[in-house]
């Protein structure tokens, strides 16, 4: 019984780690895509201009 609970705990921890990684990679790709498309310039306006 103890071994099964430990196995479930380990599998849950690995699944949570993978889900977190996939989420972070997805957010990163979405950010890069939107930045390339000019989404942030359209929403926030142009950034400070270098003189």
Secondary structure as UniProt FT lines:
FT   HELIX           2..37
FT   HELIX           39..44
//
